[in-house]
Amino acid sequence: MATSVDIRKQIGQLFLVGFDGYTVPADFKKAIQEFNIGGTIYFRRNAESPVQLAMLSNSLQFECRLKDSPPLLISIDHEGGKVNRLSPPFTQFPGMDLVGEIGSPKLAFHLGLAMGEELTAIGVNVDFAPVADVLTNPNNPIMAGRAFSSDPEMCAKMGSGVCRGLQKAGVAAVAKHFPGHGDTTEDSHLTLPFVDRNFDDCEKIEFIPFRRLIRSRVEAIMTAHLINKSLDPDLPATLSPKIINDILRAQLRFQKVVFSDDMEMKAIADNYGVEESAVMAIQAGCDMLIYRGDAGFPVAAYEALVKAVENKKISKERIEVSAQRVLNLKKGYATQQRPIEMAQLEKMIGTPEHLALAQAIAKKEMPQFLEGQDEE
C-alpha cells in the first residue's frame, strides 16, 4: 500500500537536521520543502555573527518552508562552558559546574532567562539544555564541567531554574541525557558507553533531576546513546522501548517531546544501520530524530520510516502521536510572526547585565544586581 501524503508530511516533521554554511544551501531548502522537515540545528559552522544568524533564521522561516507547513524548530546546543556554538558579542557563559557550586536557584533562573533572551533574538526557539546528568563518575570524559553537580538534588534545583528561565524567554528547554550519562567512562560521540546502575539506584540518583524538570514543565527530553544493562541489557536508551515507553513515559509520566541525541554519533552509526536505527528509535518512543546533516538530509532514514508504516511495523497512529507532540511544541515556541529586525539585536545580545552575570558565575559569586531580587 502507498502511504498517504499526510503521513509522509507527518514523518518529515519528525526530523531535525543540520546543514553546513552561514546561508541556507539550495539542496537543504529543497529538502525542507520536499520532505516537510520539522526543524534544524545550528552548529559553529552556521554561526558567524548575530546579524548573520538572525538573517539565517529569517530565511529558514520565511523563505524556505512552504506557506502551508508549520514553522520550523530552530535549535542549538547552548549550555555554557565548553558546549557553546556562539562567539562574542554573544555572552560567554561559564560551565554549569560553577553554577552548581554557587547553588542558587534564583541565579540558575536568571542564567536561563539571559541565555533565552540572546537565543530568541536570533530566532532560535529550542535549546538542548539543561544537562540533567548527575556527575557521579569523576573520570567521565564527556560530562565534566557540563553537569551541575555530583549531588542529584543540586542538579534538580539548578536544572529546574535554567529550564524555567529559558522557557520564560520563549525558548523550549530540553533536559538531557535520559536515563543519565553521569556515570559513563566513554564518550558516545566515539563509541557506545555502558552503565550498570539498577532501577532503584537510578531512582535515587539519575531520575531525581528529570522528575524535577518534568514537574517544572520542561518541554522536551533528550535520550542518551548508552546501554544501561539493568534497565535494558540489549539496546541503547535511544532505541529502547523499555527505557522510553516503560520508564520515561509510563513511570515518570512524561508525555511531551522526546528527542534522540544525534543519530550520526558513532554510538548509533557504528552499531546500527541508518534505516534500522531510525525505525527502532520511533518504535521505542522517540518523537524527533536529530541528524547533524553532514551528508545532507537523511533520505534513507526518512524512506525507512515511510516503508515501516507501509509494512505496518510502525502504525499510522504512532506517527500521528509524535507529529502532534511536535506541533504542540511549535504552537508554544515557534511563534515568530515576522522577520527579525536587525536593529534590536544589540539590545538583546551581550548586554551589560548578561556580561555581569557571566563574570559573577566565573568567580562563583552572586551578581550584585540579583541581591535581594525575587526569583521571578
Rosetta blueprint (number, residue, H / E / L):
1 M L
2 A L
3 T L
4 S L
5 V H
6 D H
7 I H
8 R H
9 K H
10 Q H
11 I H
12 G H
13 Q H
14 L L
15 F E
16 L E
17 V E
18 G L
19 F L
20 D L
21 G L
22 Y L
23 T L
24 V L
25 P L
26 A H
27 D H
28 F H
29 K H
30 K H
31 A H
32 I H
33 Q H
34 E H
35 F H
36 N L
37 I L
38 G L
39 G E
40 T E
41 I E
42 Y E
43 F L
44 R H
45 R H
46 N H
47 A L
48 E L
49 S L
50 P H
51 V H
52 Q H
53 L H
54 A H
55 M H
56 L H
57 S H
58 N H
59 S H
60 L H
61 Q H
62 F H
63 E H
64 C H
65 R L
66 L L
67 K L
68 D L
69 S L
70 P L
71 P L
72 L L
73 L E
74 I E
75 S E
76 I E
77 D L
78 H L
79 E L
80 G E
81 G L
82 K L
83 V E
84 N L
85 R L
86 L L
87 S L
88 P L
89 P L
90 F L
91 T L
92 Q L
93 F L
94 P L
95 G L
96 M H
97 D H
98 L H
99 V H
100 G H
101 E H
102 I H
103 G L
104 S L
105 P H
106 K H
107 L H
108 A H
109 F H
110 H H
111 L H
112 G H
113 L H
114 A H
115 M H
116 G H
117 E H
118 E H
119 L H
120 T H
121 A H
122 I L
123 G L
124 V L
125 N L
126 V E
127 D E
128 F L
129 A L
130 P L
131 V E
132 A L
133 D L
134 V L
135 L L
136 T L
137 N L
138 P L
139 N L
140 N L
141 P L
142 I L
143 M L
144 A L
145 G L
146 R L
147 A L
148 F L
149 S L
150 S L
151 D L
152 P H
153 E H
154 M H
155 C H
156 A H
157 K H
158 M H
159 G H
160 S H
161 G H
162 V H
163 C H
164 R H
165 G H
166 L H
167 Q H
168 K H
169 A L
170 G L
171 V L
172 A E
173 A E
174 V E
175 A E
176 K E
177 H E
178 F E
179 P L
180 G L
181 H L
182 G L
183 D L
184 T L
185 T L
186 E L
187 D L
188 S L
189 H L
190 L L
191 T L
192 L L
193 P L
194 F E
195 V E
196 D L
197 R L
198 N L
199 F H
200 D H
201 D H
202 C H
203 E H
204 K H
205 I L
206 E L
207 F H
208 I H
209 P H
210 F H
211 R H
212 R H
213 L H
214 I H
215 R H
216 S L
217 R L
218 V L
219 E L
220 A E
221 I E
222 M E
223 T E
224 A L
225 H L
226 L L
227 I E
228 N E
229 K L
230 S L
231 L L
232 D L
233 P L
234 D L
235 L L
236 P L
237 A H
238 T H
239 L H
240 S L
241 P H
242 K H
243 I H
244 I H
245 N H
246 D H
247 I H
248 L H
249 R H
250 A H
251 Q H
252 L L
253 R L
254 F L
255 Q L
256 K L
257 V E
258 V E
259 F E
260 S E
261 D E
262 D E
263 M L
264 E L
265 M L
266 K H
267 A H
268 I H
269 A H
270 D L
271 N L
272 Y L
273 G L
274 V H
275 E H
276 E H
277 S H
278 A H
279 V H
280 M H
281 A H
282 I H
283 Q H
284 A H
285 G L
286 C L
287 D L
288 M E
289 L E
290 I E
291 Y E
292 R L
293 G L
294 D L
295 A L
296 G L
297 F L
298 P L
299 V H
300 A H
301 A H
302 Y H
303 E H
304 A H
305 L H
306 V H
307 K H
308 A H
309 V H
310 E H
311 N L
312 K L
313 K L
314 I L
315 S L
316 K H
317 E H
318 R H
319 I H
320 E H
321 V H
322 S H
323 A H
324 Q H
325 R H
326 V H
327 L H
328 N H
329 L H
330 K H
331 K H
332 G H
333 Y H
334 A L
335 T L
336 Q L
337 Q L
338 R L
339 P L
340 I L
341 E L
342 M H
343 A H
344 Q H
345 L H
346 E H
347 K H
348 M H
349 I L
350 G L
351 T L
352 P H
353 E H
354 H H
355 L H
356 A H
357 L H
358 A H
359 Q H
360 A H
361 I H
362 A H
363 K L
364 K L
365 E L
366 M L
367 P L
368 Q H
369 F H
370 L H
371 E L
372 G L
373 Q L
374 D L
375 E L
376 E L
